[in-house]
Amino acid sequence: MFVEMPFDPKAIFGRVRAPVIVTINGFAFPTTIARMGGLTFVGLNRANRAGSGVAAGDEVGGVGRLARSGRTAAVPRG
């Protein structure tokens, strides 16, 4: 599932594939804007759909902001 961006991210963020923090229904998650087939969008995986409470076909409003720092990930110890 994806949410189409209602603006040109290159004009706002300086590039299309910008890392952003998206908030939908109070649920925030990091993602990257994508462009494919003439559409500019952010994808919502299963966890982000569940956290934001949206389903396919829902009309949603949200907020996106540029992620200022790089993403971090916990490295498993082994």
C-alpha positions in Angstrom: 0.0 0.0 0.0 1.2 3.6 -0.6 0.2 7.2 -0.1 0.7 9.6 -3.0 2.5 12.8 -2.1 0.5 15.9 -2.9 3.6 18.0 -3.6 6.9 17.9 -5.4 9.5 16.7 -2.9 12.4 17.9 -5.0 11.1 21.5 -4.7 10.6 21.1 -0.9 13.4 18.8 0.2 15.9 19.3 -2.6 15.6 15.7 -3.9 12.9 13.2 -4.8 14.2 10.3 -2.7 14.3 12.2 0.5 14.4 10.4 3.9 11.3 11.6 5.8 9.4 11.0 9.0 5.7 10.5 8.2 3.0 10.9 10.7 -0.5 9.5 10.0 -3.1 9.4 12.8 -0.5 10.3 15.4 1.8 7.3 14.4 5.2 8.4 13.1 7.6 6.3 11.1 10.8 6.8 9.0 10.6 6.1 5.3 11.9 7.3 1.9 9.9 9.1 -0.7 9.8 7.1 -4.0 8.8 7.9 -7.6 7.7 5.3 -10.0 5.4 5.3 -13.1 4.8 9.1 -12.7 3.6 8.8 -9.1 5.5 10.2 -6.1 4.6 8.3 -2.9 5.6 6.7 0.4 4.9 3.1 1.0 3.2 1.7 4.1 4.3 -1.7 5.2 2.1 -3.9 7.4 3.5 -2.6 10.6 3.0 1.1 9.6 -0.6 0.3 8.4 -1.4 -1.3 11.7 0.3 1.5 13.7 -1.5 4.2 11.9 -4.8 2.4 11.7 -5.2 2.6 7.9 -6.3 0.1 5.4 -6.3 -0.1 1.6 -8.8 2.3 0.1 -8.8 4.7 3.1 -8.3 8.4 2.4 -5.6 9.6 4.7 -4.0 12.9 5.6 -0.6 13.1 7.2 2.5 15.1 7.8 5.9 14.5 6.4 9.1 16.1 7.5 12.7 15.7 6.4 14.7 13.3 8.5 17.6 15.4 9.5 19.9 12.6 10.7 20.6 9.3 9.1 18.6 6.2 10.1 20.0 4.1 12.9 19.6 0.4 13.4 20.4 -1.9 16.3 23.2 -4.3 15.4 22.6 -7.8 16.8 25.2 -9.1 19.1 26.3 -12.6 18.5 
